[in-house]
Amino acid sequence: MNTRALCFAGVFRLIAMVGLLFVATSFTSVSNAAQGCGFGYHQSIYGGCILNHPGPGARPAPYHPGCWRNAWGQLRCYR
């Protein structure tokens, strides 16, 4: 076997593994969205827990009763 072929295979494997790791981390949540307040609530800037509600730029989310999409396209629900 050629030495360059082995080197190319190693580099290709490294790139593939890093790419798979990037894809896996981009599809998983890395933070707790409820921020310790429970489902349907979030933490206010003063530290208390408040009920989720649609903000500016929110639009209805079809097929998701009680939910909306915020200005960034993220699905949010009352509960």
Buried (B, 14 or more C-beta within 10 A) or exposed (E): EEEEEEEEEEEEEEEEEEEEEEEEEEEEEEEEEBEEBEEBBBBEEEEEBEEBEBEEEBEEBEEEEEBBBBEEEEEBEBE
